[in-house]
Amino acid sequence: MSIGNAPDGNSPEDDRPSFLPDDRPSIGRALRDARVAANLTVEEVSSSTRVRVPIVLAIEEDDFSRCGGDVYARGHVRTLARAVGLDPAALVEQYDAEHGGRPAPTSAAPMFEAERIRPERRRPNWTAAMVAAIVVVIGFVGFTLFGQDGTGTRNVAEAPAPVRSPSQAPKPAPSKPAPVPSESAIAAVPQDKVTVKLTAIDDKSWISAKARDGKLLFDGLLQKGDSKTFQDDERLDLILGNAGAIELFVNGKKIEDEFSPGQVERLTYTKGDPQVG
């Protein structure tokens, strides 16, 4: 699992000097040397970071044209640095210094407009309809049986109900206040599955969710206030187009990572996440 954080707005690193040492190796050279020193192949780095092999190779050659823009390039540099044991902040700072400074946050939704897939049309839930019909039939049969005596005929004469005076009438029990749903209401999730809940709390966000077998569970825009819950037996792969607007719960626990507005995040979660320590 790899999670990249890109700070946005004013931060202490904005006040650092803009010059860099002349003898510092290039970003691609530093990433390649660290990968080789860690005895990792390009394929292993790609598998652990979810960054495609051609992009990893291009970045190691200091070619960022395949990244799709500065926002994505910074995210890839940060993710690859973590995978090979380098300081992500230092490499991102070096990237900003070499490419005109930190890019302004942009809405990610238009970038993926052409890639959206129309969600499948919901089919009628015939199972629920059949269960409801069976319940009605059982209720009717029960009413008929309890309304008859041992000979199969309905009792006509019934003892009159006793009349109670107002003072003898039972007082209604005080109603209990309805329980207030807590923020961790999703905590009661199956232990043998991975469950992810996403809520757009600050702004709309484009999201994509895939199951372990590659099946696309959702690919579209999550409007502000909307929620989506996904579940799989083994693993869920997510792409958040505007990660800073998303509140994320994984297996009933809130993910506290600070995502920035406009930041694109590629995330992978399994049954054991979020891991402690």
N, C-alpha and C positions, 0 to 999 in steps of 0.2 A: 504494500500500500504506500502510495506517495502522495503527499499533500503539499502544494506550493503556496506560500503566502507572499503576496506582493504588497508591501505597505503603500498607502496612498495618502496624499495630503502632506502637511508639514511633519517632519520627523527629524531626529538628531542628525541623521546622515546628510540632510539638506545643508547643514552648516559646516560640513567638512570642506577642506580645500579642494578645488576642482582639478588640481594637477595630479598626475600619477607618475610613479617612477619610470624612467625611460627603459630600465632593464627588466621590467615586468614582462613575463611571457604573454602571448596572445591568449584570449579566452579559449579558443579551440585547442591550442597547444597544451594549455594547463589541464583541460578536461581529458585530453587523450593521454597525457603523461600520467595523470592520477589513475585513470582506468587501467593502464598497463601495469602500474605499480600495485594495483589492487588485484591483479590477475583476473580481470573481468573482460569478457568478449563484448563486442558491440551488441550482439544478439542478447546477451544476458542483461546488459544495461537497458536495452529496449524493452525487454520483457518486464523488468522490475519498475520501469518508469512510465510505461505505456506510450513512450515516444517512438515513432516508427524508425526503423533502421536507416532509411535514406536521410531522415532529418538529423539523426545522431551523427552520421558520417559527415554531412554537410557542415554542421556546427563545429565538429572537430577540425574542419578545414577553414573555419572562420567565415563560412558562407551562411548567412542568416536569411537569404531570400526565400528559402523553403518554409520558413516559419509562419508566413502570412502577416507580418507586421511586428512592430516593436513590442506590443503587449504580449503576443504569443512568444516572441523570441526571449523576452525577459523571463517568462514562466518556464520555458524549456531550459534556459541556462540555470535557473535556480534548481529545477528538478534534477538535472544531470549532475550538478555540483554535489547535491546531497547524496546521490547514488554512488559517487566515487570518493566521497569523504572530504570534499573541499568546502570552504566557507561560502555559502550561497550569496550572502550580502556583499562580500568583496567582489565577486565576479559580476553581480548585477550592477554594482557601482562602476566597475570598469566598463561594462557594456554601455551604461548611460553616458559616461564620459566620452566614449568613442562614437556615440551615435546621437549626439545632440541633446542629451538630457533625458529625464524620465518622461515618457509619453503621457498625455492627458487621458483620463479614463474615458472610454467610449462604450456605448451600449452594444452588447454583443448580439442582440437579437437580429438586427438586419443582416449581419454577416452570414447567418445560417438560414436566411429566409428561403433560399432555393433548395435547402437540404431537408426541409420539413417533410414529414410523411403524414398523410392524412390518417388520423386514428381510425381503427376499425370500428365499424358501426356495431353498436351493442345489439345482441340478439335477445329475443324474448326469453325470460327465465321460466321455462316450462316446469322445471322441478319445483320451484316455489309455488306455482299455480296448482300443481297436483297435490302438494302437501296441504295447501289451504282447503282444497276441495275435500280431502280425506278428513280433515279436522271438522268441517261442517257436517259431514255424514255421521261421524262418530258422535258428535254433539246431539244430532237429531235422534239417533238411535237411543242414546242414553236418556234423553228427555222422555222418549216414548216408554221405555222400560220402567223408569222410576215413577212415571205417572199412572201405572197400572197396578192392580192387586195381583194375588197369586193365581187367579183364574184367567188372567189376561184381559179383564174388563177394567175400564177406568173408574176410579173411585169418584162418585158424584157427591156424596155427603161427606163433608169434612167438618171437624170441630171448629167452631168459631175461635178466632184468635182472641186471647184475653186483652181487654182494654186497660191500658195503664193511664193513670193520672199523670199530669205534667210533672209532678214531683217525683214520680217513680220512673219516668222515662230515662233510659240510660244516657249519660252525657257522652257526646262524641269524643273519641280520643284525640288529643292534640296531634295535629299533623306534624310529622318530622320534616325539618328543612331538607330540601333536596341537596345531595352532596355536590360540592363544587368541584368540577373536573380540574385536576391538577395538570401542571405542564408536562408531567411524565405519565399521562394517561396511556401512552403507547407502550409503557413498561411491560404490560402483560402480553408479551410477544412469545411465539413458540421458540423454545430453546434449540430445536433441531433445524432451524431455518435462519436465514439472514433477512432482516426487515429494516427498510429505510423509509423514513418519512421526511418529505421536504415541504416547507411552507414559505411562500413569498411574502415576507413581512414588510419590507421597505419599498419594494418596487417590483415590476415584472421581471421575469428571468426566463431565458430559453434553457430548457433542460433536455437531456437525453439519458435514457436508462436501458441497459441491456442485461439479460440474464447470463448465467455462466455458459450456456450453449450458444450464445450469440444472438438469441431472439430479442428483437427490439420490443421493449415493454412500453415505451413512451418516447416521443420525439416532438416537442412543440413548446409553445409559450405558456408559462405559468403566470397568470395575472396576479397582481397584488391581492393578498388575502386568500388565494387558492392554496390547496394542499394536495399532495400526491403521496401515496404509500405504495412501495414496491416490495416484493418478497421472492426469494429463490431458495432452493435447497442448499446451495453451496456459495454463490458469489453474485454480487451486483456491481456492474461498472457504470459510473455516472460521468456526465459532462455537464458542468454548470456554466452557462454563458455569462451570467451576472452574479457571481458567487456571493458578493457582499450583501445581496438582497435576500439570501436564503437562510432560513433557520433549519438546521439539520439534526435529526435524531437517527441513531444507528442502534438497532437491537435494544430500543427503549432508553438509550442514554444520549443526552444532548452533546453534540460535537462543539467544543468551545473554541475551535480555531478561528482566528480573525481573518475573514476574507474581505477584500476591498471591492467597492463598487466598480463594475466593469471588468473585474478579473475573471478569467476563464480557468476553471479547475477541472482536472481529470482525476477521478477518485475511484478506488476499488475497495469494497468492504466484504468481509466473510463472516461466518457464524461467530468467530471469536473476537470480533471488533466491537467497540474500540478497545485496544489492548492497553493495559495499565502498566505504567513504568517506562 
